[in-house]
Structures are given as C-alpha cells and as structure tokens.
Amino acid sequence: MTLSKEELSVEEIKNSKRWFKSATPKYTIDWYVKWVASIFLLTAMSMRGIPEYQHYDLSFSIIGVIGWLVVSMIWEDRALIVLNAIGLALLLKNLFQAFVI
C-alpha cells in the first residue's frame, strides 16, 4: 500500500529518500543544457502567436530543441532523439519558409 504525502509526518518526508527527488543527476553538463534549453523553449512559447515575434519564436525554439537533442544524445534516449531531430527539421523548414520564400 502506498501512502500519500498527507498521510506521512513531516519528519518521515524530511528523512525520505523518495520524496521530491530528481531522477537525473544534478550539476552535470546535461543538467545545465536541459535547463537552458527548457528556458529557451518556454521563452519561445511565450512569444508564439504574436506575428511580430515569429522570427524570435523560431530562433528560440531551434536553440531549445538543439539543446534537448544534445541532452537526448548524452542520455542515449532514442525516443527523445527522434522527437527532437524531427522537431528541429520542422522548425528549420518553418524558418526557411518564413524568411526565404
């Protein structure tokens, strides 16, 4: 039987090795890259839908997806590699269409 956080005492949660723990190591190169890439993607998403900022949206999105592609390659996670590689290709296509054609 699994207990919820509400059923455990503060002391049990404080001493637990399970609660609020990250699955990935902290302060490694991939940790920094994933957080910087995530900030770029969130920034891009905040601009999405504003026509005047389309080139910033695409630029920040490309940088963020490249960062996550690097992280997925470090982690050797094929699903993330495929997701970010295809995402990068689609973003580059959109960049090309928006500014060349």
ChimeraX attribute file (.defattr): number of C-alpha atoms within 10 A of each C-alpha:
attribute: neighborCount
match mode: 1-to-1
recipient: residues
	/A:1	3
	/A:2	5
	/A:3	7
	/A:4	7
	/A:5	11
	/A:6	8
	/A:7	10
	/A:8	11
	/A:9	9
	/A:10	11
	/A:11	8
	/A:12	12
	/A:13	15
	/A:14	12
	/A:15	9
	/A:16	11
	/A:17	9
	/A:18	9
	/A:19	11
	/A:20	9
	/A:21	9
	/A:22	8
	/A:23	6
	/A:24	10
	/A:25	10
	/A:26	10
	/A:27	9
	/A:28	9
	/A:29	11
	/A:30	20
	/A:31	14
	/A:32	14
	/A:33	19
	/A:34	19
	/A:35	14
	/A:36	16
	/A:37	24
	/A:38	18
	/A:39	15
	/A:40	21
	/A:41	22
	/A:42	16
	/A:43	16
	/A:44	22
	/A:45	14
	/A:46	11
	/A:47	17
	/A:48	17
	/A:49	10
	/A:50	9
	/A:51	10
	/A:52	10
	/A:53	13
	/A:54	16
	/A:55	17
	/A:56	15
	/A:57	24
	/A:58	21
	/A:59	17
	/A:60	21
	/A:61	26
	/A:62	24
	/A:63	18
	/A:64	26
	/A:65	24
	/A:66	18
	/A:67	23
	/A:68	25
	/A:69	25
	/A:70	20
	/A:71	22
	/A:72	21
	/A:73	14
	/A:74	12
	/A:75	13
	/A:76	11
	/A:77	12
	/A:78	11
	/A:79	10
	/A:80	17
	/A:81	19
	/A:82	13
	/A:83	14
	/A:84	22
	/A:85	18
	/A:86	14
	/A:87	17
	/A:88	19
	/A:89	13
	/A:90	13
	/A:91	18
	/A:92	16
	/A:93	11
	/A:94	14
	/A:95	18
	/A:96	11
	/A:97	10
	/A:98	12
	/A:99	8
	/A:100	7
	/A:101	6
